[in-house]
């Protein structure tokens, strides 16, 4: 029995020895793999909005899977390059307001409705004007489609919030229906008043595929250019709105500004739970 016990002890020692001998190596390898995985996760992102950059800064888009850019600052070849890198590329398209720097400003400035608060070089457009509708659909829309964009990132349907008239509501619908002739996706940025009414009227999926909502968790102080946590009331409103949009099958994107690490973790958790994607922009320049 003594010999047998000694034999068992010897075998157990032999079994443990290799594990003890190589434990440090195994642990080091495991930590290395974990660091690589964390690094990969950190260096890639689902979504980014970069309206303040041009084609010379295209490398900034490298880590992102879905990007929104200003088409006038990029070439068709650059859009093709982004596609070859496996990216989905959306073209920013402002249908509800007119910027002074646009080359077509003089041709359409007589159709504007008023100054856009906090954006002094921009004015709200009368989207009920057929000439504007045709220009957006047949000129800009076609140009961006021909450049190879995967979709339109539609801005300033908020014009309906500021001018809640039936002609404005119908004008926005007309433009969106016209853009539907192009086989690409349409994402509405903001415009919760317009989007909510479209959902209530049962036409959401007919007109667009998803929405991008800004400042669900963050807020902007336009006077001093600082970023803060959104109020509980506004946060609750937007969450309810996003749930309503999700319930009718719309894709959901969030655009936040200057969220710190703590808030970013909270936003990330919320988006994962709801299958949303989001982007934490450093500031309003979107560069």
C-alpha positions in Angstrom: 0.0 0.0 0.0 2.9 2.3 0.8 4.4 1.7 -2.5 1.1 2.3 -4.3 0.6 5.5 -2.5 4.1 6.6 -3.4 3.4 5.7 -7.0 0.2 7.8 -7.0 2.0 10.7 -5.4 4.7 10.5 -8.1 2.1 10.4 -10.9 0.2 13.4 -9.4 3.4 15.3 -9.2 4.2 14.4 -12.8 0.7 15.6 -13.8 1.1 18.9 -12.0 4.6 19.7 -13.0 4.0 20.6 -16.7 1.1 22.8 -15.8 3.2 24.6 -13.1 6.2 24.8 -15.5 4.2 26.3 -18.4 1.6 28.3 -16.4 3.4 31.6 -16.9 3.6 31.0 -20.6 0.0 30.1 -20.9 -1.1 33.1 -18.8 1.0 35.4 -21.0 -0.5 34.0 -24.2 -4.0 34.4 -22.8 -3.4 38.0 -21.8 -1.9 38.7 -25.3 -5.0 37.3 -27.0 -7.2 39.4 -24.8 -5.3 42.6 -25.5 -5.5 41.9 -29.3 -9.2 41.4 -29.1 -9.7 44.6 -27.0 -7.4 46.5 -29.4 -9.5 45.3 -32.4 -12.7 46.3 -30.8 -11.3 49.7 -29.9 -10.0 50.3 -33.4 -13.2 49.5 -35.2 -16.6 51.1 -34.9 -20.1 50.6 -36.5 -20.9 54.2 -37.3 -19.5 57.7 -37.8 -20.7 61.0 -39.1 -18.0 63.2 -40.7 -19.6 66.2 -42.4 -16.7 68.4 -41.6 -14.0 66.6 -43.5 -13.0 66.4 -47.2 -11.4 63.8 -49.5 -7.9 64.7 -48.3 -8.8 63.4 -44.8 -10.3 60.1 -46.0 -8.1 58.2 -43.7 -10.2 59.3 -40.7 -13.0 57.0 -42.0 -10.8 53.9 -41.9 -12.1 52.5 -38.5 -15.8 52.8 -39.4 -18.2 50.4 -41.0 -21.0 52.9 -41.8 -20.1 56.5 -42.6 -21.9 59.7 -43.4 -20.0 62.3 -45.5 -20.6 65.6 -47.4 -20.7 64.5 -51.1 -19.4 67.8 -52.4 -16.1 67.2 -50.6 -15.5 63.7 -52.1 -15.1 62.3 -55.6 -16.8 59.2 -57.1 -13.4 57.4 -57.0 -13.1 58.0 -53.3 -16.6 56.6 -52.7 -15.6 53.6 -54.7 -12.4 53.3 -52.5 -14.5 53.3 -49.4 -16.7 50.6 -50.8 -13.7 48.4 -51.6 -12.8 48.8 -47.9 -16.2 47.3 -47.0 -17.9 50.5 -45.9 -21.5 51.6 -46.3 -21.4 55.3 -47.3 -24.3 57.7 -46.9 -24.5 61.1 -48.6 -25.6 64.1 -46.5 -28.6 65.7 -48.2 -30.2 68.8 -46.7 -33.7 69.0 -48.1 -35.3 71.3 -45.5 -32.9 74.2 -45.3 -30.5 76.1 -47.6 -26.9 77.0 -46.7 -25.4 80.2 -48.1 -22.2 78.4 -49.2 -24.1 76.1 -51.6 -23.4 77.0 -55.3 -27.2 76.9 -55.9 -28.0 79.3 -53.0 -28.8 82.3 -55.3 -31.2 80.3 -57.4 -33.3 79.2 -54.5 -32.9 81.8 -51.7 -36.2 83.5 -52.7 -38.0 80.3 -51.5 -36.6 80.4 -48.0 -38.9 80.9 -45.0 -36.7 82.3 -42.3 -33.4 82.1 -40.4 -32.3 78.8 -38.9 -31.6 79.5 -35.2 -28.0 78.9 -34.2 -27.0 78.5 -37.8 -26.8 82.0 -39.2 -25.6 81.0 -42.6 -28.6 78.8 -43.2 -32.3 79.4 -43.8 -35.4 77.1 -43.7 -36.7 76.1 -47.1 -40.3 76.1 -48.4 -40.3 72.5 -49.3 -43.8 72.9 -50.9 -42.2 74.6 -53.9 -42.2 72.3 -56.9 -39.0 73.8 -58.3 -37.1 73.0 -55.1 -38.6 69.5 -55.0 -37.6 68.8 -58.6 -34.1 70.1 -57.9 -33.5 67.9 -54.9 -34.9 64.8 -56.5 -33.7 65.1 -60.1 -30.5 67.0 -59.7 -28.9 66.5 -56.3 -30.4 63.1 -55.7 -29.4 61.7 -59.1 -25.9 63.2 -58.8 -25.3 61.5 -55.5 -26.7 58.2 -56.7 -24.5 58.3 -59.7 -21.5 58.9 -57.4 -22.3 55.4 -55.9 -23.6 56.3 -52.5 -25.4 53.6 -50.6 -28.0 56.0 -49.2 -29.2 59.5 -48.4 -28.8 61.0 -44.9 -31.7 63.4 -45.0 -31.4 66.6 -42.9 -33.8 69.2 -41.7 -37.2 67.7 -42.0 -37.4 69.7 -38.8 -38.8 72.4 -41.0 -42.2 70.9 -40.3 -41.7 71.5 -36.5 -41.0 75.2 -37.2 -43.7 75.5 -39.9 -46.3 72.9 -39.0 -48.4 73.4 -42.1 -50.0 70.7 -44.3 -48.2 72.0 -47.4 -44.8 71.6 -45.6 -45.8 68.1 -44.5 -46.8 67.1 -48.0 -43.8 68.8 -49.5 -41.4 66.7 -47.5 -43.3 63.6 -48.4 -43.1 64.5 -52.1 -39.4 64.9 -51.9 -38.9 61.6 -50.1 -41.2 59.7 -52.5 -39.2 61.1 -55.4 -35.9 60.0 -53.8 -37.3 56.5 -53.5 -36.8 56.1 -57.2 -33.1 55.5 -56.5 -32.5 52.0 -55.0 -30.7 53.2 -51.9 -31.5 53.6 -48.3 -32.9 56.7 -46.7 -32.1 57.8 -43.2 -33.9 60.8 -41.6 -31.7 62.9 -39.3 -33.8 64.5 -36.5 -37.2 65.6 -37.6 -39.0 63.8 -34.7 -42.2 65.8 -35.2 -42.3 64.9 -38.9 -41.3 61.3 -38.4 -43.9 60.8 -35.6 -46.7 62.0 -37.8 -45.5 59.8 -40.7 -45.5 56.8 -38.3 -49.0 57.7 -37.1 -50.1 57.9 -40.8 -48.7 54.5 -41.4 -46.2 55.6 -44.1 -42.8 55.4 -42.4 -41.3 52.4 -44.3 -42.8 53.7 -47.5 -40.7 56.9 -47.2 -37.5 56.0 -45.4 -35.6 53.1 -43.8 -34.3 54.5 -40.6 -33.7 57.6 -38.4 -30.7 59.2 -36.8 -31.5 61.1 -33.6 -29.0 63.6 -32.1 -28.6 64.5 -28.4 -30.6 61.7 -26.8 -28.1 61.5 -24.0 -26.0 64.7 -24.5 -26.9 68.3 -24.9 -25.3 71.3 -26.6 -24.9 74.8 -25.3 -24.7 76.9 -28.4 -23.8 80.0 -26.5 -20.4 78.8 -25.2 -20.0 75.7 -27.4 -19.9 73.2 -24.5 -21.5 69.8 -24.2 -23.4 68.4 -21.3 -25.7 65.5 -20.2 -29.2 65.7 -21.6 -32.0 66.5 -19.2 -34.0 63.5 -17.8 -37.2 64.8 -19.4 -35.6 65.1 -22.9 -33.9 61.8 -22.6 -37.2 60.1 -21.6 -38.9 61.8 -24.6 -36.4 60.6 -27.1 -36.3 57.1 -25.7 -40.0 56.8 -26.1 -39.8 58.2 -29.6 -37.0 55.8 -30.6 -39.0 52.9 -29.3 -41.9 54.0 -31.4 -39.7 54.2 -34.5 -38.2 50.8 -33.7 -41.6 49.2 -33.4 -42.4 50.0 -37.0 -39.2 48.4 -38.2 -37.0 51.5 -38.7 -33.2 51.3 -38.2 -32.0 53.5 -35.4 -28.9 55.6 -35.2 -27.8 57.9 -32.5 -25.4 60.9 -32.8 -24.1 62.2 -29.5 -21.6 65.0 -28.7 -18.8 65.0 -26.3 -20.0 62.1 -24.1 -17.4 61.4 -21.4 -16.3 57.8 -20.6 -19.0 57.2 -18.0 -21.8 58.5 -20.2 -20.4 56.7 -23.2 -20.6 53.4 -21.3 -24.3 54.1 -20.5 -25.1 54.9 -24.1 -23.3 51.8 -25.4 -25.2 49.6 -23.0 -28.5 51.2 -24.1 -27.7 50.8 -27.8 -26.6 47.1 -27.4 -29.8 46.3 -25.6 -31.9 47.8 -28.3 -29.8 46.9 -31.4 -29.0 50.5 -32.2 -25.8 52.0 -33.4 -24.3 55.3 -32.3 -21.5 57.8 -32.8 -19.8 60.0 -30.1 -18.7 63.1 -32.0 -16.0 65.2 -30.4 -17.9 68.4 -31.3 -20.3 70.0 -33.8 -17.7 70.3 -36.5 -18.0 66.6 -37.1 -14.4 66.3 -38.2 
